[in-house]
């Protein structure tokens, strides 16, 4: 399938070469700090794909901490990779349909590493 001059399988392969975090990798209270092209977000896992989000759009709207889910990651269009929380080069889509700018950096802080 060709999409805007790209083959979908090539886009998916490109994601797998970039740093990413799978939804299934998160445990309760794991934390992510995500730097996007325009903002910084902190995401705290509540389990079952539920998260608390701080920063970025949510701070600008005075909504933090914001309890939501993450739909997945997108390249900015309607194609959504649902198994990923964050991937460099992609945009995060939250359940309220807010989509971040492109993810530049991911820092993962598992609960087991917190004291």
N, CA, C and O atoms as a GROMACS GRO file, in nm:
protein
  460
    1UNK      N    1   0.085  -0.118   0.000
    1UNK     CA    2   0.000   0.000   0.000
    1UNK      C    3   0.089   0.124   0.000
    1UNK      O    4   0.180   0.136   0.083
    2UNK      N    5   0.064   0.215  -0.091
    2UNK     CA    6   0.140   0.339  -0.098
    2UNK      C    7   0.059   0.449  -0.030
    2UNK      O    8  -0.061   0.462  -0.052
    3UNK      N    9   0.128   0.528   0.053
    3UNK     CA   10   0.063   0.636   0.128
    3UNK      C   11   0.152   0.758   0.122
    3UNK      O   12   0.261   0.758   0.179
    4UNK      N   13   0.109   0.863   0.053
    4UNK     CA   14   0.185   0.987   0.040
    4UNK      C   15   0.329   0.962  -0.004
    4UNK      O   16   0.423   1.022   0.048
    5UNK      N   17   0.345   0.873  -0.100
    5UNK     CA   18   0.478   0.848  -0.153
    5UNK      C   19   0.559   0.749  -0.070
    5UNK      O   20   0.676   0.725  -0.102
    6UNK      N   21   0.501   0.693   0.034
    6UNK     CA   22   0.570   0.594   0.117
    6UNK      C   23   0.494   0.463   0.113
    6UNK      O   24   0.372   0.461   0.098
    7UNK      N   25   0.565   0.356   0.127
    7UNK     CA   26   0.502   0.225   0.140
    7UNK      C   27   0.483   0.201   0.289
    7UNK      O   28   0.577   0.216   0.367
    8UNK      N   29   0.361   0.162   0.328
    8UNK     CA   30   0.328   0.144   0.469
    8UNK      C   31   0.425   0.050   0.539
    8UNK      O   32   0.467   0.077   0.651
    9UNK      N   33   0.461  -0.059   0.475
    9UNK     CA   34   0.554  -0.154   0.538
    9UNK      C   35   0.690  -0.089   0.566
    9UNK      O   36   0.756  -0.122   0.664
   10UNK      N   37   0.732   0.004   0.479
   10UNK     CA   38   0.858   0.076   0.502
   10UNK      C   39   0.847   0.170   0.622
   10UNK      O   40   0.942   0.183   0.699
   11UNK      N   41   0.732   0.234   0.638
   11UNK     CA   42   0.710   0.322   0.754
   11UNK      C   43   0.716   0.241   0.883
   11UNK      O   44   0.780   0.284   0.980
   12UNK      N   45   0.650   0.126   0.886
   12UNK     CA   46   0.650   0.041   1.005
   12UNK      C   47   0.791  -0.007   1.035
   12UNK      O   48   0.833  -0.009   1.151
   13UNK      N   49   0.865  -0.046   0.932
   13UNK     CA   50   1.004  -0.090   0.951
   13UNK      C   51   1.089   0.024   1.007
   13UNK      O   52   1.177   0.001   1.090
   14UNK      N   53   1.064   0.146   0.961
   14UNK     CA   54   1.136   0.263   1.009
   14UNK      C   55   1.112   0.286   1.157
   14UNK      O   56   1.204   0.321   1.230
   15UNK      N   57   0.988   0.266   1.204
   15UNK     CA   58   0.954   0.280   1.345
   15UNK      C   59   1.036   0.183   1.428
   15UNK      O   60   1.087   0.219   1.535
   16UNK      N   61   1.049   0.061   1.382
   16UNK     CA   62   1.118  -0.041   1.457
   16UNK      C   63   1.268  -0.015   1.469
   16UNK      O   64   1.335  -0.077   1.552
   17UNK      N   65   1.322   0.075   1.388
   17UNK     CA   66   1.464   0.112   1.398
   17UNK      C   67   1.484   0.231   1.492
   17UNK      O   68   1.597   0.260   1.530
   18UNK      N   69   1.377   0.298   1.531
   18UNK     CA   70   1.384   0.414   1.619
   18UNK      C   71   1.354   0.371   1.763
   18UNK      O   72   1.292   0.266   1.784
   19UNK      N   73   1.398   0.450   1.862
   19UNK     CA   74   1.358   0.420   2.001
   19UNK      C   75   1.205   0.431   2.015
   19UNK      O   76   1.144   0.526   1.967
   20UNK      N   77   1.145   0.332   2.082
   20UNK     CA   78   1.001   0.334   2.105
   20UNK      C   79   0.968   0.259   2.233
   20UNK      O   80   1.049   0.182   2.285
   21UNK      N   81   0.848   0.284   2.284
   21UNK     CA   82   0.798   0.214   2.403
   21UNK      C   83   0.663   0.152   2.369
   21UNK      O   84   0.571   0.221   2.325
   22UNK      N   85   0.653   0.021   2.389
   22UNK     CA   86   0.527  -0.050   2.367
   22UNK      C   87   0.433  -0.030   2.486
   22UNK      O   88   0.478  -0.019   2.600
   23UNK      N   89   0.304  -0.025   2.459
   23UNK     CA   90   0.205  -0.017   2.567
   23UNK      C   91   0.222  -0.134   2.664
   23UNK      O   92   0.212  -0.117   2.785
   24UNK      N   93   0.248  -0.251   2.609
   24UNK     CA   94   0.260  -0.372   2.692
   24UNK      C   95   0.382  -0.369   2.784
   24UNK      O   96   0.391  -0.449   2.877
   25UNK      N   97   0.476  -0.277   2.760
   25UNK     CA   98   0.598  -0.268   2.843
   25UNK      C   99   0.576  -0.186   2.970
   25UNK      O  100   0.661  -0.189   3.060
   26UNK      N  101   0.464  -0.113   2.979
   26UNK     CA  102   0.442  -0.026   3.094
   26UNK      C  103   0.375  -0.098   3.209
   26UNK      O  104   0.280  -0.175   3.190
   27UNK      N  105   0.426  -0.073   3.328
   27UNK     CA  106   0.366  -0.122   3.451
   27UNK      C  107   0.312  -0.002   3.529
   27UNK      O  108   0.340   0.113   3.496
   28UNK      N  109   0.232  -0.031   3.632
   28UNK     CA  110   0.176   0.075   3.716
   28UNK      C  111   0.287   0.165   3.769
   28UNK      O  112   0.388   0.117   3.822
   29UNK      N  113   0.269   0.293   3.755
   29UNK     CA  114   0.357   0.398   3.807
   29UNK      C  115   0.487   0.416   3.728
   29UNK      O  116   0.571   0.497   3.767
   30UNK      N  117   0.505   0.343   3.617
   30UNK     CA  118   0.619   0.372   3.529
   30UNK      C  119   0.600   0.513   3.474
   30UNK      O  120   0.488   0.559   3.456
   31UNK      N  121   0.711   0.580   3.447
   31UNK     CA  122   0.705   0.718   3.399
   31UNK      C  123   0.784   0.734   3.271
   31UNK      O  124   0.888   0.672   3.251
   32UNK      N  125   0.731   0.820   3.186
   32UNK     CA  126   0.798   0.856   3.062
   32UNK      C  127   0.810   1.007   3.057
   32UNK      O  128   0.716   1.079   3.093
   33UNK      N  129   0.923   1.055   3.014
   33UNK     CA  130   0.939   1.197   2.980
   33UNK      C  131   0.962   1.199   2.830
   33UNK      O  132   1.057   1.140   2.779
   34UNK      N  133   0.874   1.268   2.761
   34UNK     CA  134   0.874   1.271   2.616
   34UNK      C  135   0.902   1.414   2.569
   34UNK      O  136   0.828   1.506   2.602
   35UNK      N  137   1.007   1.430   2.493
   35UNK     CA  138   1.036   1.560   2.432
   35UNK      C  139   0.987   1.552   2.288
   35UNK      O  140   1.033   1.469   2.210
   36UNK      N  141   0.894   1.642   2.253
   36UNK     CA  142   0.847   1.649   2.116
   36UNK      C  143   0.912   1.771   2.050
   36UNK      O  144   0.989   1.843   2.112
   37UNK      N  145   0.880   1.792   1.926
   37UNK     CA  146   0.934   1.906   1.853
   37UNK      C  147   0.896   2.038   1.922
   37UNK      O  148   0.973   2.134   1.917
   38UNK      N  149   0.778   2.043   1.986
   38UNK     CA  150   0.729   2.168   2.043
   38UNK      C  151   0.710   2.170   2.194
   38UNK      O  152   0.691   2.277   2.251
   39UNK      N  153   0.714   2.054   2.261
   39UNK     CA  154   0.678   2.048   2.403
   39UNK      C  155   0.750   1.936   2.475
   39UNK      O  156   0.822   1.856   2.415
   40UNK      N  157   0.729   1.933   2.606
   40UNK     CA  158   0.776   1.822   2.689
   40UNK      C  159   0.655   1.770   2.767
   40UNK      O  160   0.578   1.848   2.823
   41UNK      N  161   0.640   1.639   2.770
   41UNK     CA  162   0.530   1.573   2.841
   41UNK      C  163   0.588   1.476   2.942
   41UNK      O  164   0.692   1.414   2.918
   42UNK      N  165   0.521   1.462   3.056
   42UNK     CA  166   0.551   1.353   3.148
   42UNK      C  167   0.425   1.267   3.154
   42UNK      O  168   0.314   1.318   3.173
   43UNK      N  169   0.443   1.139   3.137
   43UNK     CA  170   0.332   1.043   3.137
   43UNK      C  171   0.357   0.943   3.247
   43UNK      O  172   0.464   0.883   3.256
   44UNK      N  173   0.256   0.924   3.333
   44UNK     CA  174   0.264   0.826   3.440
   44UNK      C  175   0.160   0.717   3.411
   44UNK      O  176   0.042   0.746   3.394
   45UNK      N  177   0.206   0.592   3.406
   45UNK     CA  178   0.117   0.480   3.378
   45UNK      C  179   0.033   0.447   3.501
   45UNK      O  180   0.084   0.435   3.613
   46UNK      N  181  -0.098   0.431   3.479
   46UNK     CA  182  -0.189   0.387   3.584
   46UNK      C  183  -0.235   0.243   3.561
   46UNK      O  184  -0.316   0.190   3.636
   47UNK      N  185  -0.182   0.181   3.456
   47UNK     CA  186  -0.220   0.044   3.420
   47UNK      C  187  -0.338   0.044   3.325
   47UNK      O  188  -0.411   0.143   3.315
   48UNK      N  189  -0.358  -0.066   3.254
   48UNK     CA  190  -0.470  -0.084   3.162
   48UNK      C  191  -0.481   0.030   3.060
   48UNK      O  192  -0.591   0.071   3.025
   49UNK      N  193  -0.368   0.080   3.012
   49UNK     CA  194  -0.360   0.190   2.915
   49UNK      C  195  -0.414   0.323   2.970
   49UNK      O  196  -0.438   0.416   2.893
   50UNK      N  197  -0.433   0.332   3.099
   50UNK     CA  198  -0.472   0.459   3.162
   50UNK      C  199  -0.345   0.533   3.201
   50UNK      O  200  -0.251   0.472   3.251
   51UNK      N  201  -0.342   0.664   3.178
   51UNK     CA  202  -0.224   0.744   3.210
   51UNK      C  203  -0.264   0.879   3.270
   51UNK      O  204  -0.376   0.927   3.250
   52UNK      N  205  -0.171   0.937   3.344
   52UNK     CA  206  -0.179   1.078   3.383
   52UNK      C  207  -0.078   1.151   3.298
   52UNK      O  208   0.036   1.107   3.285
   53UNK      N  209  -0.118   1.264   3.239
   53UNK     CA  210  -0.030   1.340   3.152
   53UNK      C  211  -0.010   1.479   3.208
   53UNK      O  212  -0.104   1.546   3.251
   54UNK      N  213   0.116   1.522   3.208
   54UNK     CA  214   0.155   1.657   3.247
   54UNK      C  215   0.229   1.718   3.130
   54UNK      O  216   0.297   1.647   3.055
   55UNK      N  217   0.218   1.848   3.113
   55UNK     CA  218   0.299   1.919   3.014
   55UNK      C  219   0.228   1.945   2.883
   55UNK      O  220   0.112   1.909   2.865
   56UNK      N  221   0.301   2.007   2.792
   56UNK     CA  222   0.253   2.033   2.657
   56UNK      C  223   0.117   2.099   2.652
   56UNK      O  224   0.089   2.193   2.727
   57UNK      N  225   0.033   2.050   2.562
   57UNK     CA  226  -0.101   2.104   2.540
   57UNK      C  227  -0.183   2.105   2.669
   57UNK      O  228  -0.258   2.199   2.694
   58UNK      N  229  -0.167   2.002   2.752
   58UNK     CA  230  -0.246   1.989   2.874
   58UNK      C  231  -0.211   2.100   2.973
   58UNK      O  232  -0.300   2.153   3.039
   59UNK      N  233  -0.083   2.136   2.984
   59UNK     CA  234  -0.044   2.249   3.069
   59UNK      C  235  -0.098   2.380   3.013
   59UNK      O  236  -0.148   2.464   3.088
   60UNK      N  237  -0.086   2.397   2.882
   60UNK     CA  238  -0.133   2.522   2.819
   60UNK      C  239  -0.282   2.544   2.842
   60UNK      O  240  -0.327   2.659   2.849
   61UNK      N  241  -0.358   2.437   2.854
   61UNK     CA  242  -0.503   2.446   2.877
   61UNK      C  243  -0.538   2.441   3.025
   61UNK      O  244  -0.656   2.445   3.060
   62UNK      N  245  -0.437   2.432   3.114
   62UNK     CA  246  -0.461   2.426   3.258
   62UNK      C  247  -0.528   2.297   3.303
   62UNK      O  248  -0.604   2.297   3.400
   63UNK      N  249  -0.500   2.188   3.234
   63UNK     CA  250  -0.568   2.061   3.261
   63UNK      C  251  -0.483   1.957   3.332
   63UNK      O  252  -0.529   1.845   3.355
   64UNK      N  253  -0.360   1.990   3.368
   64UNK     CA  254  -0.273   1.887   3.428
   64UNK      C  255  -0.296   1.875   3.577
   64UNK      O  256  -0.324   1.975   3.643
   65UNK      N  257  -0.284   1.755   3.631
   65UNK     CA  258  -0.264   1.630   3.557
   65UNK      C  259  -0.392   1.590   3.486
   65UNK      O  260  -0.502   1.610   3.538
   66UNK      N  261  -0.379   1.533   3.368
   66UNK     CA  262  -0.495   1.494   3.288
   66UNK      C  263  -0.500   1.342   3.280
   66UNK      O  264  -0.404   1.278   3.237
   67UNK      N  265  -0.611   1.285   3.322
   67UNK     CA  266  -0.632   1.140   3.319
   67UNK      C  267  -0.690   1.102   3.184
   67UNK      O  268  -0.796   1.151   3.146
   68UNK      N  269  -0.620   1.015   3.110
   68UNK     CA  270  -0.665   0.979   2.975
   68UNK      C  271  -0.606   0.844   2.935
   68UNK      O  272  -0.548   0.773   3.017
   69UNK      N  273  -0.621   0.812   2.811
   69UNK     CA  274  -0.557   0.696   2.750
   69UNK      C  275  -0.478   0.743   2.630
   69UNK      O  276  -0.496   0.855   2.582
   70UNK      N  277  -0.389   0.657   2.582
   70UNK     CA  278  -0.314   0.687   2.460
   70UNK      C  279  -0.364   0.593   2.351
   70UNK      O  280  -0.359   0.471   2.366
   71UNK      N  281  -0.413   0.652   2.242
   71UNK     CA  282  -0.463   0.572   2.130
   71UNK      C  283  -0.350   0.500   2.059
   71UNK      O  284  -0.366   0.387   2.013
   72UNK      N  285  -0.234   0.566   2.051
   72UNK     CA  286  -0.119   0.510   1.982
   72UNK      C  287  -0.035   0.621   1.922
   72UNK      O  288  -0.040   0.736   1.968
   73UNK      N  289   0.041   0.587   1.819
   73UNK     CA  290   0.127   0.685   1.753
   73UNK      C  291   0.093   0.692   1.605
   73UNK      O  292   0.050   0.595   1.544
   74UNK      N  293   0.112   0.811   1.549
   74UNK     CA  294   0.079   0.837   1.410
   74UNK      C  295   0.194   0.911   1.343
   74UNK      O  296   0.279   0.970   1.409
   75UNK      N  297   0.194   0.909   1.213
   75UNK     CA  298   0.290   0.988   1.137
   75UNK      C  299   0.232   1.126   1.107
   75UNK      O  300   0.288   1.202   1.028
   76UNK      N  301   0.119   1.158   1.170
   76UNK     CA  302   0.054   1.287   1.149
   76UNK      C  303  -0.072   1.276   1.067
   76UNK      O  304  -0.143   1.376   1.049
   77UNK      N  305  -0.102   1.159   1.016
   77UNK     CA  306  -0.223   1.137   0.938
   77UNK      C  307  -0.319   1.046   1.012
   77UNK      O  308  -0.322   1.046   1.135
   78UNK      N  309  -0.396   0.970   0.938
   78UNK     CA  310  -0.499   0.885   0.999
   78UNK      C  311  -0.450   0.743   1.028
   78UNK      O  312  -0.524   0.665   1.089
   79UNK      N  313  -0.329   0.708   0.988
   79UNK     CA  314  -0.275   0.575   1.018
   79UNK      C  315  -0.221   0.578   1.160
   79UNK      O  316  -0.139   0.662   1.196
   80UNK      N  317  -0.269   0.483   1.243
   80UNK     CA  318  -0.235   0.481   1.385
   80UNK      C  319  -0.172   0.347   1.422
   80UNK      O  320  -0.230   0.242   1.396
   81UNK      N  321  -0.055   0.352   1.482
   81UNK     CA  322   0.011   0.230   1.535
   81UNK      C  323  -0.032   0.220   1.680
   81UNK      O  324   0.021   0.291   1.766
   82UNK      N  325  -0.127   0.132   1.710
   82UNK     CA  326  -0.195   0.127   1.839
   82UNK      C  327  -0.116   0.060   1.950
   82UNK      O  328  -0.150   0.077   2.067
   83UNK      N  329  -0.013  -0.016   1.920
   83UNK     CA  330   0.060  -0.089   2.024
   83UNK      C  331   0.173  -0.007   2.086
   83UNK      O  332   0.241  -0.056   2.176
   84UNK      N  333   0.193   0.115   2.039
   84UNK     CA  334   0.305   0.198   2.085
   84UNK      C  335   0.256   0.318   2.164
   84UNK      O  336   0.161   0.386   2.124
   85UNK      N  337   0.322   0.344   2.277
   85UNK     CA  338   0.296   0.465   2.357
   85UNK      C  339   0.368   0.584   2.295
   85UNK      O  340   0.309   0.691   2.279
   86UNK      N  341   0.495   0.565   2.259
   86UNK     CA  342   0.575   0.673   2.202
   86UNK      C  343   0.683   0.614   2.114
   86UNK      O  344   0.740   0.510   2.145
   87UNK      N  345   0.712   0.682   2.003
   87UNK     CA  346   0.818   0.641   1.913
   87UNK      C  347   0.881   0.765   1.852
   87UNK      O  348   0.810   0.855   1.806
   88UNK      N  349   1.013   0.771   1.852
   88UNK     CA  350   1.082   0.885   1.791
   88UNK      C  351   1.043   0.895   1.644
   88UNK      O  352   1.041   0.796   1.571
   89UNK      N  353   1.012   1.016   1.603
   89UNK     CA  354   0.972   1.042   1.465
   89UNK      C  355   0.822   1.036   1.443
   89UNK      O  356   0.774   1.075   1.337
   90UNK      N  357   0.747   0.987   1.543
   90UNK     CA  358   0.602   0.979   1.531
   90UNK      C  359   0.537   1.077   1.629
   90UNK      O  360   0.604   1.135   1.714
   91UNK      N  361   0.406   1.094   1.616
   91UNK     CA  362   0.328   1.181   1.704
   91UNK      C  363   0.240   1.094   1.794
   91UNK      O  364   0.188   0.992   1.749
   92UNK      N  365   0.225   1.133   1.919
   92UNK     CA  366   0.140   1.059   2.013
   92UNK      C  367  -0.003   1.110   2.000
   92UNK      O  368  -0.026   1.231   2.000
   93UNK      N  369  -0.098   1.018   1.990
   93UNK     CA  370  -0.239   1.056   1.988
   93UNK      C  371  -0.304   1.011   2.118
   93UNK      O  372  -0.306   0.892   2.150
   94UNK      N  373  -0.358   1.108   2.193
   94UNK     CA  374  -0.429   1.079   2.318
   94UNK      C  375  -0.576   1.052   2.289
   94UNK      O  376  -0.625   1.085   2.180
   95UNK      N  377  -0.646   0.993   2.385
   95UNK     CA  378  -0.786   0.955   2.367
   95UNK      C  379  -0.877   1.076   2.341
   95UNK      O  380  -0.983   1.060   2.281
   96UNK      N  381  -0.838   1.194   2.386
   96UNK     CA  382  -0.920   1.314   2.361
   96UNK      C  383  -0.889   1.375   2.224
   96UNK      O  384  -0.932   1.486   2.194
   97UNK      N  385  -0.814   1.300   2.142
   97UNK     CA  386  -0.778   1.335   2.004
   97UNK      C  387  -0.668   1.440   1.994
   97UNK      O  388  -0.636   1.484   1.883
   98UNK      N  389  -0.609   1.482   2.105
   98UNK     CA  390  -0.492   1.570   2.100
   98UNK      C  391  -0.376   1.488   2.045
   98UNK      O  392  -0.351   1.376   2.090
   99UNK      N  393  -0.307   1.545   1.948
   99UNK     CA  394  -0.191   1.480   1.888
   99UNK      C  395  -0.071   1.570   1.907
   99UNK      O  396  -0.076   1.689   1.876
  100UNK      N  397   0.037   1.514   1.957
  100UNK     CA  398   0.159   1.590   1.981
  100UNK      C  399   0.231   1.619   1.850
  100UNK      O  400   0.197   1.563   1.745
  101UNK      N  401   0.330   1.705   1.857
  101UNK     CA  402   0.423   1.718   1.745
  101UNK      C  403   0.515   1.595   1.750
  101UNK      O  404   0.505   1.513   1.840
  102UNK      N  405   0.602   1.584   1.655
  102UNK     CA  406   0.690   1.467   1.641
  102UNK      C  407   0.778   1.445   1.764
  102UNK      O  408   0.841   1.538   1.814
  103UNK      N  409   0.780   1.320   1.812
  103UNK     CA  410   0.862   1.284   1.928
  103UNK      C  411   1.010   1.288   1.889
  103UNK      O  412   1.051   1.228   1.789
  104UNK      N  413   1.089   1.358   1.970
  104UNK     CA  414   1.232   1.372   1.946
  104UNK      C  415   1.314   1.284   2.040
  104UNK      O  416   1.419   1.231   2.001
  105UNK      N  417   1.266   1.267   2.164
  105UNK     CA  418   1.342   1.194   2.264
  105UNK      C  419   1.246   1.130   2.365
  105UNK      O  420   1.144   1.188   2.400
  106UNK      N  421   1.282   1.009   2.410
  106UNK     CA  422   1.202   0.936   2.509
  106UNK      C  423   1.293   0.897   2.624
  106UNK      O  424   1.399   0.838   2.604
  107UNK      N  425   1.252   0.930   2.746
  107UNK     CA  426   1.319   0.882   2.865
  107UNK      C  427   1.220   0.797   2.942
  107UNK      O  428   1.109   0.840   2.972
  108UNK      N  429   1.262   0.674   2.975
  108UNK     CA  430   1.175   0.579   3.043
  108UNK      C  431   1.228   0.554   3.184
  108UNK      O  432   1.345   0.520   3.202
  109UNK      N  433   1.140   0.570   3.284
  109UNK     CA  434   1.176   0.549   3.423
  109UNK      C  435   1.084   0.442   3.480
  109UNK      O  436   0.974   0.473   3.528
  110UNK      N  437   1.127   0.315   3.476
  110UNK     CA  438   1.042   0.207   3.530
  110UNK      C  439   1.028   0.219   3.682
  110UNK      O  440   1.120   0.264   3.750
  111UNK      N  441   0.915   0.177   3.732
  111UNK     CA  442   0.889   0.181   3.877
  111UNK      C  443   0.998   0.109   3.954
  111UNK      O  444   1.040   0.154   4.061
  112UNK      N  445   1.044  -0.001   3.901
  112UNK     CA  446   1.148  -0.079   3.970
  112UNK      C  447   1.276   0.001   3.992
  112UNK      O  448   1.352  -0.029   4.084
  113UNK      N  449   1.300   0.102   3.909
  113UNK     CA  450   1.421   0.182   3.921
  113UNK      C  451   1.406   0.303   4.010
  113UNK      O  452   1.503   0.375   4.035
  114UNK      N  453   1.283   0.327   4.060
  114UNK     CA  454   1.258   0.444   4.145
  114UNK      C  455   1.273   0.407   4.292
  114UNK      O  456   1.226   0.301   4.334
  115UNK      N  457   1.336   0.491   4.368
  115UNK     CA  458   1.351   0.469   4.514
  115UNK      C  459   1.287   0.584   4.589
  115UNK      O  460   1.288   0.585   4.712
   0.00000   0.00000   0.00000
